[in-house]
Amino acid sequence: MAEIERLTITLPSDMAAVVKGAVEGGDYASNSEVVREALRDWKMKRALQLQELTMLKADIDKGLTDLAEGRVQDFDKDRIIERGRKLLAARSPSV
């Protein structure tokens, strides 16, 4: 089992109420359980974001290489930006 370290955190009233409500509702045994699960979810979300960023950088590098080596025939910056905006809008807000 991992070593445990005690921390004290301060939350806005609305967040504290959510934590307390989850415990009082029986979903969790303690405030600490709520915070631990939230941190696990945050770590997973962050890892996915970093993975997406790495893939995006690789795509950009490939595109720049293709452009430099003359493999790009039609380069329309505005079309690319618009496509990116549409893809971003279609993404789940939780990611």
C-alpha positions as CSV (number, residue, x, y, z in Angstrom):
1,M,0.0,0.0,0.0
2,A,1.2,3.5,-0.8
3,E,2.5,5.7,2.0
4,I,-0.2,8.1,3.2
5,E,0.4,11.8,3.9
6,R,-2.1,14.0,5.6
7,L,-3.0,17.3,3.9
8,T,-5.4,20.0,4.8
9,I,-7.3,21.6,2.0
10,T,-9.5,24.6,1.7
11,L,-12.5,24.5,-0.6
12,P,-15.1,27.1,-1.7
13,S,-18.4,26.5,0.1
14,D,-20.2,25.1,-3.0
15,M,-17.4,22.5,-3.5
16,A,-17.4,21.6,0.2
17,A,-21.1,21.1,0.1
18,V,-20.7,18.7,-2.9
19,V,-18.1,16.7,-1.0
20,K,-20.2,16.5,2.2
21,G,-23.3,15.6,0.2
22,A,-21.6,12.7,-1.5
23,V,-20.6,11.4,2.0
24,E,-23.9,12.0,3.6
25,G,-25.7,10.4,0.6
26,G,-23.7,7.2,1.2
27,D,-21.7,7.4,-2.1
28,Y,-18.4,7.6,-0.1
29,A,-17.3,6.7,3.4
30,S,-15.3,9.9,4.0
31,N,-14.4,13.3,2.6
32,S,-10.9,11.9,1.8
33,E,-12.4,9.2,-0.4
34,V,-14.2,11.9,-2.5
35,V,-11.0,13.9,-2.8
36,R,-8.9,10.8,-3.7
37,E,-11.4,9.8,-6.5
38,A,-11.4,13.4,-7.8
39,L,-7.6,13.4,-7.9
40,R,-7.5,10.0,-9.7
41,D,-10.0,11.4,-12.3
42,W,-7.9,14.6,-12.7
43,K,-4.7,12.6,-13.2
44,M,-6.4,10.5,-15.9
45,K,-7.8,13.6,-17.6
46,R,-4.4,15.3,-17.5
47,A,-2.6,12.2,-18.9
48,L,-5.1,12.2,-21.8
49,Q,-4.6,15.9,-22.4
50,L,-0.8,15.4,-22.5
51,Q,-1.2,12.5,-24.9
52,E,-3.4,14.6,-27.2
53,L,-0.8,17.4,-27.1
54,T,2.0,15.0,-28.0
55,M,0.0,13.7,-30.9
56,L,-0.9,17.2,-32.1
57,K,2.7,18.3,-32.0
58,A,3.7,15.2,-34.0
59,D,1.0,16.1,-36.6
60,I,2.2,19.7,-36.7
61,D,5.8,18.6,-37.2
62,K,4.7,16.2,-40.0
63,G,2.7,19.0,-41.7
64,L,5.7,21.4,-41.5
65,T,8.0,18.8,-42.9
66,D,5.5,18.1,-45.8
67,L,5.3,21.8,-46.4
68,A,9.1,22.3,-46.4
69,E,9.6,19.3,-48.8
70,G,7.0,20.5,-51.3
71,R,4.4,17.8,-50.6
72,V,1.7,20.3,-49.8
73,Q,-0.2,21.5,-52.9
74,D,-3.0,23.5,-51.4
75,F,-2.4,25.3,-48.1
76,D,-5.3,27.4,-46.8
77,K,-4.6,28.6,-43.3
78,D,-8.2,29.8,-42.7
79,R,-9.7,26.4,-43.8
80,I,-7.4,24.6,-41.4
81,I,-8.2,26.9,-38.5
82,E,-12.0,26.5,-39.2
83,R,-11.6,22.7,-39.3
84,G,-9.8,22.8,-36.0
85,R,-12.5,25.0,-34.4
86,K,-15.2,22.5,-35.6
87,L,-13.2,19.6,-34.2
88,L,-12.8,21.4,-30.9
89,A,-16.4,22.3,-30.7
90,A,-17.4,18.6,-31.3
91,R,-15.2,17.4,-28.4
92,S,-16.7,16.5,-25.1
93,P,-16.4,19.4,-22.6
94,S,-15.2,16.9,-20.0
95,V,-11.9,16.3,-21.8
